[in-house]
Structures are given as structure tokens and as C-alpha cells.
């Protein structure tokens, strides 16, 4: 498995860099569901030893982006529309409605300003076609509020599902006829948060997350990313 056009790994923090490179390749679709990840091939392409490759694959397996099988090695896992609808969206709605409700009284002016900066940066990323950055900013918006909720179990659960949530954010990015819609959706959510109306916030969070229930153009409910 060669010729994927992956950038070579810097000398420091090799495991983290390898994981970042492979994660981006998976969520962007350059590595497809079912693709085998051969340590020797990856080490040659990335210009590193097999040890950080092995460690990175173990990390990505914990994130749910890679599966390892005895005698078969590792392969890429996709995010199906069924999983989005039946698992990730319901978990997110329960987790985020609880966390956003708890965070509402704890979000100060600096937090609201930070959320606004994220939304403004989403618009810039959308207009410049930076799908990866748009997904990162989307994740950052939700993670900031969850963190401010001071509910450690919520943050722990979020960290567990976050890589696969980001994967479907990135997967669905091409389905948006106007990527700037992502920024507008978050601006609407932020405006409701600023209102301080708890019931309105809980309703807005549910509506916001449900937006992802529509499958990407050309995909059926059982297709993988």
C-alpha cells in the first residue's frame, strides 16, 4: 500500500504525528473503509520505524477509526449513516443537552467571545474550502461548552466518541452545497445560548444535532464513509 501522498513524519512525537496523519487520511476519505494498514508499508511511506506506526494504530483503534484482527493486521473503519442515526446522534443529543444545560450558568463573556471567534473562523474556513479546519472548529465549539459544564463524565464520554463524530463531520462536508451553512447553524445556536433561556437552548441543541440525520448526497443509510 503506497502512493497515498501522506506527508513524512517530523522527528519529534512520532506516534502523535503518525496518528494525526492517518486520522486525517481516514476522515478525509483518502483511506477508505476496509483498506488494510500494513505497518511495513506505512513506515516506508512516512519515513519512520514500525514502532510509532504500531502505537498510532493502537491509538486509532481506541478512537474507533481502525480495527485490528488476529493474523490480518489493521484496517480502516467507516462511519455508516446507520451508526450516525442510531448511535452517534442519540448519544450526542443526550450528552450535549445535559452538558449545555449545566454550562449555561457557567459561560462567561470570555467564553461567549471564544465561541463567537470559532463561528467566525468557521465562516472563513468554509469560504476558503478548508474542510478539515471546518470540522476541527465544529468539534471545538461543542467541546468548549461541554468542558465549561464541569461535568467530567460528559467530557470523558465526549472524548470517547469525538473522533467518530469528527469523522462524520468531515465525511458530510462535501454534501453541503454551501459550507458556510455550518457557520450559520452554529451562529444560531450561539445566539440562543446568549439568550440564557435554558429550555430554548435544550431545544436548539437537539435541532442542531438532528441536522446530521440527513444522509450525504448519493449515500444510502447503510453506506460507509
Buried (B, 14 or more C-beta within 10 A) or exposed (E): EEEBEBEEBEEEEBBBBBBBBBBBBBBBBBBEBEBEBBBEBBBBBBEBEEEBBBBBBBBBBEBBBBBBEEEEBBBBBBBBBBBBBEBBBEBBBBBBBBBBBBBBEEBEEEBEEBBBEBBBBBBBBBEEEBBBBBBBBBBBBBBBBBBBBEBEEBBEBBEBBBBBBBBBBBBBBEBBEEBBEBBBBBBBBBEBBEEEEEEEBBEBBBBBBEEBEEBBEEBEEEBBB
